[in-house]
Amino acid sequence: MPAILIEGDFMDSTIDIDKMRNNTVMDHTGKALADAIASHFGLKKKDSEGSGQEYVEIVTDFLWKYNTANWNDRAVIINRGEVFTVSRDKFPVGGGHMYQIKSGLYITANSQYVRYYTK
């Protein structure tokens, strides 16, 4: 019977343990494994559904990106028209909601400030 063993990290390495505690790293690892398995079996995404990738576009003059999922942990100001790839769906944060974006930073999910869409 065909089988595969994947050893992505080792629990006796502090470097690997830190990676395994990072949700973004684990999400990217899982997606890469899924893509490799799909490629091995010749599977392809259906064109009619698009890639399913999620994006947010800034629809206000400017707003903050955040280092962490904390409204007080501001990183940099971003401007109208900028588009970011979503890596984590909308989740609650202190009376509001945020998305995590591909860079690892966070952005508001408030529709007054961003437009969410998929392709």
Biopython code that builds the backbone (N, CA, C, O; Angstrom):
import numpy as np
from Bio.PDB.StructureBuilder import StructureBuilder

atoms = [
    (1, "MET", "N", (0.844, -1.167, 0.000)),
    (1, "MET", "CA", (0.000, 0.000, 0.000)),
    (1, "MET", "C", (0.898, 1.241, 0.000)),
    (1, "MET", "O", (1.814, 1.332, 0.817)),
    (2, "PRO", "N", (0.650, 2.198, -0.903)),
    (2, "PRO", "CA", (1.451, 3.420, -0.933)),
    (2, "PRO", "C", (1.244, 4.237, 0.348)),
    (2, "PRO", "O", (0.147, 4.267, 0.907)),
    (3, "ALA", "N", (2.304, 4.890, 0.798)),
    (3, "ALA", "CA", (2.222, 5.726, 1.997)),
    (3, "ALA", "C", (3.249, 6.843, 1.897)),
    (3, "ALA", "O", (4.152, 6.805, 1.061)),
    (4, "ILE", "N", (3.098, 7.821, 2.749)),
    (4, "ILE", "CA", (4.050, 8.926, 2.808)),
    (4, "ILE", "C", (4.202, 9.346, 4.262)),
    (4, "ILE", "O", (3.234, 9.369, 5.022)),
    (5, "LEU", "N", (5.435, 9.677, 4.639)),
    (5, "LEU", "CA", (5.710, 10.197, 5.971)),
    (5, "LEU", "C", (6.299, 11.591, 5.800)),
    (5, "LEU", "O", (7.290, 11.772, 5.093)),
    (6, "ILE", "N", (5.692, 12.560, 6.442)),
    (6, "ILE", "CA", (6.170, 13.941, 6.341)),
    (6, "ILE", "C", (6.658, 14.368, 7.710)),
    (6, "ILE", "O", (5.900, 14.360, 8.680)),
    (7, "GLU", "N", (7.932, 14.744, 7.788)),
    (7, "GLU", "CA", (8.508, 15.258, 9.027)),
    (7, "GLU", "C", (8.927, 16.701, 8.765)),
    (7, "GLU", "O", (10.021, 16.966, 8.267)),
    (8, "GLY", "N", (8.030, 17.629, 9.110)),
    (8, "GLY", "CA", (8.302, 19.040, 8.828)),
    (8, "GLY", "C", (9.166, 19.705, 9.867)),
    (8, "GLY", "O", (9.936, 20.607, 9.537)),
    (9, "ASP", "N", (9.066, 19.293, 11.098)),
    (9, "ASP", "CA", (9.807, 19.897, 12.197)),
    (9, "ASP", "C", (10.054, 18.849, 13.270)),
    (9, "ASP", "O", (9.476, 17.762, 13.244)),
    (10, "PHE", "N", (10.917, 19.192, 14.206)),
    (10, "PHE", "CA", (11.275, 18.271, 15.262)),
    (10, "PHE", "C", (11.066, 18.926, 16.616)),
    (10, "PHE", "O", (11.474, 20.068, 16.823)),
    (11, "MET", "N", (10.432, 18.211, 17.541)),
    (11, "MET", "CA", (10.099, 18.749, 18.856)),
    (11, "MET", "C", (11.330, 18.977, 19.731)),
    (11, "MET", "O", (11.221, 19.630, 20.769)),
    (12, "ASP", "N", (12.506, 18.454, 19.341)),
    (12, "ASP", "CA", (13.695, 18.664, 20.168)),
    (12, "ASP", "C", (14.501, 19.888, 19.721)),
    (12, "ASP", "O", (15.593, 20.134, 20.234)),
    (13, "SER", "N", (13.966, 20.650, 18.771)),
    (13, "SER", "CA", (14.633, 21.860, 18.282)),
    (13, "SER", "C", (13.816, 23.082, 18.703)),
    (13, "SER", "O", (12.645, 23.198, 18.341)),
    (14, "THR", "N", (14.424, 23.991, 19.464)),
    (14, "THR", "CA", (13.685, 25.189, 19.892)),
    (14, "THR", "C", (13.295, 26.056, 18.704)),
    (14, "THR", "O", (12.272, 26.739, 18.751)),
    (15, "ILE", "N", (14.084, 26.040, 17.651)),
    (15, "ILE", "CA", (13.741, 26.800, 16.441)),
    (15, "ILE", "C", (12.462, 26.233, 15.824)),
    (15, "ILE", "O", (11.551, 26.983, 15.472)),
    (16, "ASP", "N", (12.399, 24.911, 15.697)),
    (16, "ASP", "CA", (11.214, 24.268, 15.130)),
    (16, "ASP", "C", (9.998, 24.434, 16.034)),
    (16, "ASP", "O", (8.886, 24.642, 15.548)),
    (17, "ILE", "N", (10.205, 24.342, 17.346)),
    (17, "ILE", "CA", (9.083, 24.511, 18.276)),
    (17, "ILE", "C", (8.482, 25.904, 18.129)),
    (17, "ILE", "O", (7.260, 26.050, 18.124)),
    (18, "ASP", "N", (9.324, 26.927, 18.009)),
    (18, "ASP", "CA", (8.824, 28.299, 17.808)),
    (18, "ASP", "C", (8.021, 28.404, 16.515)),
    (18, "ASP", "O", (6.995, 29.083, 16.478)),
    (19, "LYS", "N", (8.475, 27.740, 15.459)),
    (19, "LYS", "CA", (7.735, 27.745, 14.183)),
    (19, "LYS", "C", (6.366, 27.089, 14.348)),
    (19, "LYS", "O", (5.366, 27.578, 13.822)),
    (20, "MET", "N", (6.333, 25.978, 15.082)),
    (20, "MET", "CA", (5.078, 25.250, 15.244)),
    (20, "MET", "C", (4.068, 26.004, 16.105)),
    (20, "MET", "O", (2.874, 25.708, 16.060)),
    (21, "ARG", "N", (4.530, 26.961, 16.875)),
    (21, "ARG", "CA", (3.635, 27.787, 17.687)),
    (21, "ARG", "C", (3.106, 28.996, 16.911)),
    (21, "ARG", "O", (2.253, 29.728, 17.412)),
    (22, "ASN", "N", (3.606, 29.205, 15.703)),
    (22, "ASN", "CA", (3.215, 30.347, 14.879)),
    (22, "ASN", "C", (2.106, 29.903, 13.911)),
    (22, "ASN", "O", (2.354, 29.110, 13.003)),
    (23, "ASN", "N", (0.886, 30.418, 14.110)),
    (23, "ASN", "CA", (-0.250, 30.011, 13.270)),
    (23, "ASN", "C", (-0.027, 30.297, 11.804)),
    (23, "ASN", "O", (-0.446, 29.510, 10.956)),
    (24, "THR", "N", (0.627, 31.411, 11.477)),
    (24, "THR", "CA", (0.882, 31.748, 10.067)),
    (24, "THR", "C", (1.791, 30.713, 9.425)),
    (24, "THR", "O", (1.534, 30.263, 8.308)),
    (25, "VAL", "N", (2.859, 30.333, 10.131)),
    (25, "VAL", "CA", (3.775, 29.306, 9.612)),
    (25, "VAL", "C", (3.034, 27.991, 9.412)),
    (25, "VAL", "O", (3.209, 27.328, 8.390)),
    (26, "MET", "N", (2.212, 27.613, 10.375)),
    (26, "MET", "CA", (1.475, 26.349, 10.273)),
    (26, "MET", "C", (0.459, 26.390, 9.127)),
    (26, "MET", "O", (0.283, 25.396, 8.422)),
    (27, "ASP", "N", (-0.213, 27.536, 8.938)),
    (27, "ASP", "CA", (-1.155, 27.672, 7.823)),
    (27, "ASP", "C", (-0.439, 27.525, 6.490)),
    (27, "ASP", "O", (-0.910, 26.815, 5.601)),
    (28, "HIS", "N", (0.711, 28.203, 6.349)),
    (28, "HIS", "CA", (1.473, 28.107, 5.094)),
    (28, "HIS", "C", (1.976, 26.682, 4.862)),
    (28, "HIS", "O", (1.963, 26.191, 3.733)),
    (29, "THR", "N", (2.418, 26.026, 5.928)),
    (29, "THR", "CA", (2.896, 24.645, 5.823)),
    (29, "THR", "C", (1.767, 23.719, 5.377)),
    (29, "THR", "O", (1.953, 22.887, 4.489)),
    (30, "GLY", "N", (0.594, 23.870, 5.999)),
    (30, "GLY", "CA", (-0.554, 23.039, 5.630)),
    (30, "GLY", "C", (-0.974, 23.247, 4.188)),
    (30, "GLY", "O", (-1.273, 22.290, 3.473)),
    (31, "LYS", "N", (-0.994, 24.506, 3.763)),
    (31, "LYS", "CA", (-1.373, 24.801, 2.374)),
    (31, "LYS", "C", (-0.348, 24.239, 1.395)),
    (31, "LYS", "O", (-0.714, 23.710, 0.346)),
    (32, "ALA", "N", (0.942, 24.354, 1.738)),
    (32, "ALA", "CA", (1.987, 23.810, 0.860)),
    (32, "ALA", "C", (1.869, 22.293, 0.747)),
    (32, "ALA", "O", (2.022, 21.738, -0.342)),
    (33, "LEU", "N", (1.598, 21.617, 1.870)),
    (33, "LEU", "CA", (1.406, 20.163, 1.828)),
    (33, "LEU", "C", (0.187, 19.783, 0.996)),
    (33, "LEU", "O", (0.239, 18.845, 0.200)),
    (34, "ALA", "N", (-0.923, 20.523, 1.184)),
    (34, "ALA", "CA", (-2.131, 20.248, 0.398)),
    (34, "ALA", "C", (-1.863, 20.444, -1.090)),
    (34, "ALA", "O", (-2.298, 19.637, -1.910)),
    (35, "ASP", "N", (-1.148, 21.513, -1.443)),
    (35, "ASP", "CA", (-0.816, 21.763, -2.852)),
    (35, "ASP", "C", (0.063, 20.649, -3.417)),
    (35, "ASP", "O", (-0.135, 20.223, -4.555)),
    (36, "ALA", "N", (1.034, 20.172, -2.630)),
    (36, "ALA", "CA", (1.919, 19.094, -3.100)),
    (36, "ALA", "C", (1.147, 17.795, -3.321)),
    (36, "ALA", "O", (1.365, 17.098, -4.312)),
    (37, "ILE", "N", (0.253, 17.477, -2.401)),
    (37, "ILE", "CA", (-0.559, 16.257, -2.543)),
    (37, "ILE", "C", (-1.474, 16.364, -3.758)),
    (37, "ILE", "O", (-1.604, 15.416, -4.533)),
    (38, "ALA", "N", (-2.108, 17.525, -3.919)),
    (38, "ALA", "CA", (-2.981, 17.736, -5.083)),
    (38, "ALA", "C", (-2.185, 17.626, -6.377)),
    (38, "ALA", "O", (-2.652, 17.036, -7.352)),
    (39, "SER", "N", (-0.985, 18.193, -6.383)),
    (39, "SER", "CA", (-0.138, 18.110, -7.577)),
    (39, "SER", "C", (0.239, 16.660, -7.888)),
    (39, "SER", "O", (0.214, 16.251, -9.048)),
    (40, "HIS", "N", (0.586, 15.889, -6.870)),
    (40, "HIS", "CA", (0.952, 14.485, -7.062)),
    (40, "HIS", "C", (-0.178, 13.686, -7.710)),
    (40, "HIS", "O", (0.065, 12.833, -8.563)),
    (41, "PHE", "N", (-1.406, 13.968, -7.299)),
    (41, "PHE", "CA", (-2.555, 13.257, -7.841)),
    (41, "PHE", "C", (-3.148, 13.935, -9.069)),
    (41, "PHE", "O", (-4.164, 13.479, -9.595)),
    (42, "GLY", "N", (-2.528, 15.018, -9.535)),
    (42, "GLY", "CA", (-3.014, 15.706, -10.732)),
    (42, "GLY", "C", (-4.312, 16.460, -10.525)),
    (42, "GLY", "O", (-5.056, 16.682, -11.480)),
    (43, "LEU", "N", (-4.595, 16.856, -9.295)),
    (43, "LEU", "CA", (-5.833, 17.577, -9.006)),
    (43, "LEU", "C", (-5.653, 19.062, -9.296)),
    (43, "LEU", "O", (-4.582, 19.624, -9.065)),
    (44, "LYS", "N", (-6.700, 19.686, -9.801)),
    (44, "LYS", "CA", (-6.663, 21.114, -10.099)),
    (44, "LYS", "C", (-7.914, 21.775, -9.559)),
    (44, "LYS", "O", (-8.977, 21.160, -9.474)),
    (45, "LYS", "N", (-7.769, 23.048, -9.194)),
    (45, "LYS", "CA", (-8.930, 23.806, -8.733)),
    (45, "LYS", "C", (-9.842, 24.079, -9.912)),
    (45, "LYS", "O", (-9.379, 24.271, -11.036)),
    (46, "LYS", "N", (-11.143, 24.095, -9.650)),
    (46, "LYS", "CA", (-12.106, 24.367, -10.705)),
    (46, "LYS", "C", (-12.048, 25.840, -11.084)),
    (46, "LYS", "O", (-12.086, 26.703, -10.207)),
    (47, "ASP", "N", (-11.956, 26.141, -12.378)),
    (47, "ASP", "CA", (-11.885, 27.519, -12.853)),
    (47, "ASP", "C", (-13.119, 28.319, -12.489)),
    (47, "ASP", "O", (-13.019, 29.511, -12.198)),
    (48, "SER", "N", (-14.286, 27.681, -12.500)),
    (48, "SER", "CA", (-15.528, 28.406, -12.245)),
    (48, "SER", "C", (-15.591, 28.952, -10.823)),
    (48, "SER", "O", (-16.330, 29.897, -10.552)),
    (49, "GLU", "N", (-14.822, 28.362, -9.920)),
    (49, "GLU", "CA", (-14.846, 28.808, -8.537)),
    (49, "GLU", "C", (-13.768, 29.829, -8.235)),
    (49, "GLU", "O", (-13.770, 30.412, -7.150)),
    (50, "GLY", "N", (-12.850, 30.065, -9.152)),
    (50, "GLY", "CA", (-11.741, 30.963, -8.869)),
    (50, "GLY", "C", (-10.802, 30.307, -7.877)),
    (50, "GLY", "O", (-10.964, 29.134, -7.537)),
    (51, "SER", "N", (-9.820, 31.064, -7.414)),
    (51, "SER", "CA", (-8.836, 30.508, -6.490)),
    (51, "SER", "C", (-9.363, 30.458, -5.068)),
    (51, "SER", "O", (-8.851, 29.714, -4.231)),
    (52, "GLY", "N", (-10.403, 31.266, -4.795)),
    (52, "GLY", "CA", (-10.921, 31.328, -3.443)),
    (52, "GLY", "C", (-10.080, 32.189, -2.524)),
    (52, "GLY", "O", (-10.362, 32.282, -1.329)),
    (53, "GLN", "N", (-9.038, 32.826, -3.074)),
    (53, "GLN", "CA", (-8.181, 33.684, -2.254)),
    (53, "GLN", "C", (-8.965, 34.904, -1.795)),
    (53, "GLN", "O", (-9.738, 35.480, -2.561)),
    (54, "GLU", "N", (-8.762, 35.293, -0.543)),
    (54, "GLU", "CA", (-9.476, 36.414, 0.051)),
    (54, "GLU", "C", (-8.578, 37.650, 0.081)),
    (54, "GLU", "O", (-7.369, 37.552, 0.291)),
    (55, "TYR", "N", (-9.197, 38.817, -0.132)),
    (55, "TYR", "CA", (-8.469, 40.085, -0.142)),
    (55, "TYR", "C", (-9.246, 41.148, 0.613)),
    (55, "TYR", "O", (-10.464, 41.056, 0.764)),
    (56, "VAL", "N", (-8.523, 42.165, 1.090)),
    (56, "VAL", "CA", (-9.158, 43.369, 1.616)),
    (56, "VAL", "C", (-8.531, 44.565, 0.911)),
    (56, "VAL", "O", (-7.316, 44.639, 0.726)),
    (57, "GLU", "N", (-9.396, 45.498, 0.524)),
    (57, "GLU", "CA", (-8.958, 46.738, -0.122)),
    (57, "GLU", "C", (-9.319, 47.898, 0.795)),
    (57, "GLU", "O", (-10.415, 47.931, 1.354)),
    (58, "ILE", "N", (-8.412, 48.842, 0.952)),
    (58, "ILE", "CA", (-8.649, 50.000, 1.801)),
    (58, "ILE", "C", (-9.580, 50.957, 1.059)),
    (58, "ILE", "O", (-9.292, 51.360, -0.068)),
    (59, "VAL", "N", (-10.710, 51.322, 1.700)),
    (59, "VAL", "CA", (-11.706, 52.192, 1.062)),
    (59, "VAL", "C", (-11.840, 53.536, 1.772)),
    (59, "VAL", "O", (-12.715, 54.332, 1.429)),
    (60, "THR", "N", (-10.991, 53.792, 2.747)),
    (60, "THR", "CA", (-10.961, 55.082, 3.430)),
    (60, "THR", "C", (-9.624, 55.748, 3.114)),
    (60, "THR", "O", (-8.726, 55.101, 2.576)),
    (61, "ASP", "N", (-9.483, 57.015, 3.436)),
    (61, "ASP", "CA", (-8.248, 57.732, 3.089)),
    (61, "ASP", "C", (-7.005, 57.042, 3.647)),
    (61, "ASP", "O", (-6.019, 56.867, 2.931)),
    (62, "PHE", "N", (-7.046, 56.654, 4.911)),
    (62, "PHE", "CA", (-5.928, 55.943, 5.519)),
    (62, "PHE", "C", (-6.403, 55.224, 6.777)),
    (62, "PHE", "O", (-7.439, 55.571, 7.346)),
    (63, "LEU", "N", (-5.636, 54.216, 7.210)),
    (63, "LEU", "CA", (-5.885, 53.532, 8.470)),
    (63, "LEU", "C", (-4.620, 52.797, 8.879)),
    (63, "LEU", "O", (-3.631, 52.786, 8.146)),
    (64, "TRP", "N", (-4.659, 52.185, 10.048)),
    (64, "TRP", "CA", (-3.495, 51.490, 10.602)),
    (64, "TRP", "C", (-3.505, 49.998, 10.281)),
    (64, "TRP", "O", (-4.558, 49.366, 10.201)),
    (65, "LYS", "N", (-2.294, 49.451, 10.098)),
    (65, "LYS", "CA", (-2.061, 48.015, 10.214)),
    (65, "LYS", "C", (-1.494, 47.807, 11.610)),
    (65, "LYS", "O", (-0.875, 48.710, 12.173)),
    (66, "TYR", "N", (-1.707, 46.612, 12.176)),
    (66, "TYR", "CA", (-1.305, 46.327, 13.542)),
    (66, "TYR", "C", (-0.318, 45.164, 13.588)),
    (66, "TYR", "O", (-0.425, 44.216, 12.810)),
    (67, "ASN", "N", (0.651, 45.246, 14.515)),
    (67, "ASN", "CA", (1.645, 44.177, 14.683)),
    (67, "ASN", "C", (1.025, 42.893, 15.205)),
    (67, "ASN", "O", (1.420, 41.797, 14.808)),
    (68, "THR", "N", (0.050, 43.034, 16.100)),
    (68, "THR", "CA", (-0.622, 41.886, 16.700)),
    (68, "THR", "C", (-2.124, 42.150, 16.677)),
    (68, "THR", "O", (-2.560, 43.225, 16.266)),
    (69, "ALA", "N", (-2.902, 41.190, 17.108)),
    (69, "ALA", "CA", (-4.357, 41.362, 17.161)),
    (69, "ALA", "C", (-4.718, 42.168, 18.408)),
    (69, "ALA", "O", (-5.389, 41.679, 19.316)),
    (70, "ASN", "N", (-4.254, 43.412, 18.423)),
    (70, "ASN", "CA", (-4.439, 44.319, 19.552)),
    (70, "ASN", "C", (-4.566, 45.723, 18.972)),
    (70, "ASN", "O", (-3.658, 46.185, 18.281)),
    (71, "TRP", "N", (-5.666, 46.405, 19.237)),
    (71, "TRP", "CA", (-5.914, 47.726, 18.652)),
    (71, "TRP", "C", (-4.871, 48.758, 19.065)),
    (71, "TRP", "O", (-4.723, 49.779, 18.393)),
    (72, "ASN", "N", (-4.151, 48.519, 20.145)),
    (72, "ASN", "CA", (-3.139, 49.467, 20.611)),
    (72, "ASN", "C", (-1.749, 49.196, 20.058)),
    (72, "ASN", "O", (-0.826, 49.972, 20.305)),
    (73, "ASP", "N", (-1.582, 48.107, 19.313)),
    (73, "ASP", "CA", (-0.264, 47.712, 18.796)),
    (73, "ASP", "C", (-0.107, 48.122, 17.331)),
    (73, "ASP", "O", (0.051, 47.275, 16.452)),
    (74, "ARG", "N", (-0.154, 49.438, 17.082)),
    (74, "ARG", "CA", (-0.100, 49.974, 15.717)),
    (74, "ARG", "C", (1.252, 49.758, 15.065)),
    (74, "ARG", "O", (2.290, 49.869, 15.717)),
    (75, "ALA", "N", (1.236, 49.448, 13.767)),
    (75, "ALA", "CA", (2.474, 49.205, 13.017)),
    (75, "ALA", "C", (2.738, 50.347, 12.035)),
    (75, "ALA", "O", (3.656, 51.143, 12.237)),
    (76, "VAL", "N", (1.934, 50.427, 10.975)),
    (76, "VAL", "CA", (2.141, 51.444, 9.930)),
    (76, "VAL", "C", (0.794, 51.905, 9.384)),
    (76, "VAL", "O", (-0.217, 51.211, 9.491)),
    (77, "ILE", "N", (0.813, 53.100, 8.796)),
    (77, "ILE", "CA", (-0.392, 53.643, 8.165)),
    (77, "ILE", "C", (-0.445, 53.162, 6.719)),
    (77, "ILE", "O", (0.573, 53.135, 6.027)),
    (78, "ILE", "N", (-1.639, 52.784, 6.269)),
    (78, "ILE", "CA", (-1.855, 52.375, 4.883)),
    (78, "ILE", "C", (-2.911, 53.280, 4.267)),
    (78, "ILE", "O", (-3.658, 53.939, 4.991)),
    (79, "ASN", "N", (-2.984, 53.321, 2.940)),
    (79, "ASN", "CA", (-3.796, 54.305, 2.238)),
    (79, "ASN", "C", (-4.854, 53.686, 1.331)),
    (79, "ASN", "O", (-4.788, 52.513, 0.962)),
    (80, "ARG", "N", (-5.832, 54.521, 0.987)),
    (80, "ARG", "CA", (-6.921, 54.127, 0.084)),
    (80, "ARG", "C", (-6.360, 53.439, -1.167)),
    (80, "ARG", "O", (-5.365, 53.874, -1.748)),
    (81, "GLY", "N", (-7.028, 52.357, -1.558)),
    (81, "GLY", "CA", (-6.661, 51.649, -2.780)),
    (81, "GLY", "C", (-5.674, 50.514, -2.580)),
    (81, "GLY", "O", (-5.535, 49.666, -3.462)),
    (82, "GLU", "N", (-4.985, 50.472, -1.449)),
    (82, "GLU", "CA", (-4.051, 49.374, -1.206)),
    (82, "GLU", "C", (-4.849, 48.089, -0.971)),
    (82, "GLU", "O", (-5.913, 48.114, -0.351)),
    (83, "VAL", "N", (-4.320, 46.965, -1.474)),
    (83, "VAL", "CA", (-4.997, 45.669, -1.375)),
    (83, "VAL", "C", (-4.055, 44.691, -0.680)),
    (83, "VAL", "O", (-2.857, 44.663, -0.960)),
    (84, "PHE", "N", (-4.610, 43.888, 0.230)),
    (84, "PHE", "CA", (-3.829, 42.929, 0.996)),
    (84, "PHE", "C", (-4.476, 41.554, 0.925)),
    (84, "PHE", "O", (-5.701, 41.436, 0.899)),
    (85, "THR", "N", (-3.648, 40.517, 0.895)),
    (85, "THR", "CA", (-4.121, 39.138, 0.882)),
    (85, "THR", "C", (-4.429, 38.703, 2.311)),
    (85, "THR", "O", (-3.604, 38.867, 3.210)),
    (86, "VAL", "N", (-5.610, 38.154, 2.511)),
    (86, "VAL", "CA", (-6.037, 37.690, 3.830)),
    (86, "VAL", "C", (-5.481, 36.294, 4.077)),
    (86, "VAL", "O", (-5.625, 35.404, 3.240)),
    (87, "SER", "N", (-4.839, 36.106, 5.245)),
    (87, "SER", "CA", (-4.353, 34.774, 5.603)),
    (87, "SER", "C", (-5.165, 34.160, 6.741)),
    (87, "SER", "O", (-5.095, 32.953, 6.975)),
    (88, "ARG", "N", (-5.933, 34.986, 7.446)),
    (88, "ARG", "CA", (-6.818, 34.479, 8.506)),
    (88, "ARG", "C", (-8.137, 35.228, 8.420)),
    (88, "ARG", "O", (-8.169, 36.458, 8.411)),
    (89, "ASP", "N", (-9.230, 34.466, 8.358)),
    (89, "ASP", "CA", (-10.559, 35.057, 8.249)),
    (89, "ASP", "C", (-10.874, 35.969, 9.428)),
    (89, "ASP", "O", (-10.202, 35.944, 10.459)),
    (90, "LYS", "N", (-11.901, 36.762, 9.246)),
    (90, "LYS", "CA", (-12.355, 37.718, 10.262)),
    (90, "LYS", "C", (-12.548, 37.040, 11.617)),
    (90, "LYS", "O", (-13.151, 35.971, 11.717)),
    (91, "PHE", "N", (-12.018, 37.692, 12.663)),
    (91, "PHE", "CA", (-12.155, 37.172, 14.018)),
    (91, "PHE", "C", (-12.321, 38.342, 14.992)),
    (91, "PHE", "O", (-11.857, 39.448, 14.713)),
    (92, "PRO", "N", (-12.983, 38.105, 16.139)),
    (92, "PRO", "CA", (-13.265, 39.199, 17.082)),
    (92, "PRO", "C", (-12.028, 39.666, 17.835)),
    (92, "PRO", "O", (-11.188, 38.868, 18.250)),
    (93, "VAL", "N", (-11.940, 40.997, 18.002)),
    (93, "VAL", "CA", (-10.865, 41.616, 18.788)),
    (93, "VAL", "C", (-11.445, 42.823, 19.509)),
    (93, "VAL", "O", (-11.826, 43.801, 18.867)),
    (94, "GLY", "N", (-11.515, 42.769, 20.812)),
    (94, "GLY", "CA", (-11.904, 43.903, 21.643)),
    (94, "GLY", "C", (-13.042, 44.767, 21.132)),
    (94, "GLY", "O", (-12.849, 45.969, 20.953)),
    (95, "GLY", "N", (-14.199, 44.218, 20.894)),
    (95, "GLY", "CA", (-15.349, 44.997, 20.453)),
    (95, "GLY", "C", (-15.415, 45.230, 18.953)),
    (95, "GLY", "O", (-16.361, 45.858, 18.477)),
    (96, "GLY", "N", (-14.458, 44.753, 18.205)),
    (96, "GLY", "CA", (-14.450, 44.866, 16.749)),
    (96, "GLY", "C", (-13.996, 43.548, 16.141)),
    (96, "GLY", "O", (-14.036, 42.505, 16.793)),
    (97, "HIS", "N", (-13.564, 43.605, 14.887)),
    (97, "HIS", "CA", (-13.069, 42.411, 14.202)),
    (97, "HIS", "C", (-11.829, 42.782, 13.391)),
    (97, "HIS", "O", (-11.663, 43.927, 12.972)),
    (98, "MET", "N", (-10.964, 41.792, 13.176)),
    (98, "MET", "CA", (-9.749, 41.969, 12.375)),
    (98, "MET", "C", (-9.589, 40.814, 11.393)),
    (98, "MET", "O", (-10.198, 39.755, 11.540)),
    (99, "TYR", "N", (-8.750, 41.054, 10.389)),
    (99, "TYR", "CA", (-8.214, 40.014, 9.513)),
    (99, "TYR", "C", (-6.717, 39.977, 9.770)),
    (99, "TYR", "O", (-6.113, 41.002, 10.087)),
    (100, "GLN", "N", (-6.114, 38.798, 9.635)),
    (100, "GLN", "CA", (-4.662, 38.737, 9.558)),
    (100, "GLN", "C", (-4.326, 38.710, 8.076)),
    (100, "GLN", "O", (-4.957, 37.988, 7.304)),
    (101, "ILE", "N", (-3.329, 39.497, 7.677)),
    (101, "ILE", "CA", (-2.958, 39.551, 6.270)),
    (101, "ILE", "C", (-1.667, 38.765, 6.045)),
    (101, "ILE", "O", (-0.985, 38.385, 6.997)),
    (102, "LYS", "N", (-1.343, 38.528, 4.780)),
    (102, "LYS", "CA", (-0.256, 37.636, 4.403)),
    (102, "LYS", "C", (1.081, 38.015, 5.040)),
    (102, "LYS", "O", (1.889, 37.134, 5.336)),
    (103, "SER", "N", (1.326, 39.305, 5.257)),
    (103, "SER", "CA", (2.583, 39.756, 5.854)),
    (103, "SER", "C", (2.708, 39.345, 7.318)),
    (103, "SER", "O", (3.787, 39.454, 7.901)),
    (104, "GLY", "N", (1.604, 38.871, 7.921)),
    (104, "GLY", "CA", (1.601, 38.529, 9.332)),
    (104, "GLY", "C", (1.023, 39.640, 10.193)),
    (104, "GLY", "O", (0.762, 39.436, 11.378)),
    (105, "LEU", "N", (0.820, 40.822, 9.601)),
    (105, "LEU", "CA", (0.215, 41.932, 10.325)),
    (105, "LEU", "C", (-1.304, 41.785, 10.331)),
    (105, "LEU", "O", (-1.845, 40.853, 9.736)),
    (106, "TYR", "N", (-1.987, 42.705, 11.002)),
    (106, "TYR", "CA", (-3.440, 42.640, 11.165)),
    (106, "TYR", "C", (-4.074, 43.936, 10.675)),
    (106, "TYR", "O", (-3.438, 44.990, 10.665)),
    (107, "ILE", "N", (-5.339, 43.840, 10.268)),
    (107, "ILE", "CA", (-6.060, 44.990, 9.731)),
    (107, "ILE", "C", (-7.522, 44.896, 10.175)),
    (107, "ILE", "O", (-8.044, 43.800, 10.380)),
    (108, "THR", "N", (-8.171, 46.036, 10.319)),
    (108, "THR", "CA", (-9.573, 46.039, 10.721)),
    (108, "THR", "C", (-10.426, 45.302, 9.688)),
    (108, "THR", "O", (-10.095, 45.268, 8.503)),
    (109, "ALA", "N", (-11.515, 44.719, 10.152)),
    (109, "ALA", "CA", (-12.480, 44.075, 9.258)),
    (109, "ALA", "C", (-13.735, 44.934, 9.108)),
    (109, "ALA", "O", (-14.728, 44.487, 8.535)),
    (110, "ASN", "N", (-13.694, 46.154, 9.618)),
    (110, "ASN", "CA", (-14.844, 47.058, 9.566)),
    (110, "ASN", "C", (-15.108, 47.474, 8.116)),
    (110, "ASN", "O", (-14.230, 48.047, 7.471)),
    (111, "SER", "N", (-16.305, 47.191, 7.602)),
    (111, "SER", "CA", (-16.630, 47.463, 6.188)),
    (111, "SER", "C", (-16.706, 48.957, 5.871)),
    (111, "SER", "O", (-16.804, 49.324, 4.700)),
    (112, "GLN", "N", (-16.662, 49.819, 6.874)),
    (112, "GLN", "CA", (-16.576, 51.258, 6.612)),
    (112, "GLN", "C", (-15.184, 51.625, 6.120)),
    (112, "GLN", "O", (-15.009, 52.655, 5.471)),
    (113, "TYR", "N", (-14.182, 50.783, 6.426)),
    (113, "TYR", "CA", (-12.793, 51.098, 6.118)),
    (113, "TYR", "C", (-12.151, 50.169, 5.095)),
    (113, "TYR", "O", (-11.210, 50.559, 4.404)),
    (114, "VAL", "N", (-12.658, 48.934, 4.995)),
    (114, "VAL", "CA", (-12.090, 47.970, 4.047)),
    (114, "VAL", "C", (-13.195, 47.252, 3.285)),
    (114, "VAL", "O", (-14.310, 47.082, 3.780)),
    (115, "ARG", "N", (-12.858, 46.835, 2.071)),
    (115, "ARG", "CA", (-13.767, 46.006, 1.250)),
    (115, "ARG", "C", (-13.161, 44.616, 1.174)),
    (115, "ARG", "O", (-12.021, 44.452, 0.738)),
    (116, "TYR", "N", (-13.919, 43.617, 1.598)),
    (116, "TYR", "CA", (-13.495, 42.228, 1.566)),
    (116, "TYR", "C", (-14.012, 41.574, 0.299)),
    (116, "TYR", "O", (-15.178, 41.759, -0.048)),
    (117, "TYR", "N", (-13.176, 40.808, -0.406)),
    (117, "TYR", "CA", (-13.637, 40.091, -1.585)),
    (117, "TYR", "C", (-12.764, 38.870, -1.846)),
    (117, "TYR", "O", (-11.662, 38.758, -1.309)),
    (118, "THR", "N", (-13.262, 37.960, -2.671)),
    (118, "THR", "CA", (-12.505, 36.764, -3.075)),
    (118, "THR", "C", (-12.382, 36.745, -4.582)),
    (118, "THR", "O", (-13.175, 37.354, -5.299)),
    (119, "LYS", "N", (-11.374, 36.034, -5.043)),
    (119, "LYS", "CA", (-11.151, 35.822, -6.485)),
    (119, "LYS", "C", (-11.052, 34.345, -6.752)),
    (119, "LYS", "O", (-10.865, 33.936, -7.898)),
]
sb = StructureBuilder()
sb.init_structure("model")
sb.init_model(0)
sb.init_chain("A")
sb.init_seg("    ")
for serial, (resi, resn, name, xyz) in enumerate(atoms, 1):
    if name == "N":
        sb.init_residue(resn, " ", resi, " ")
    sb.init_atom(name, np.array(xyz, "f"), 0.0, 1.0, " ", f" {name:<3s}", serial, name[0])
structure = sb.get_structure()
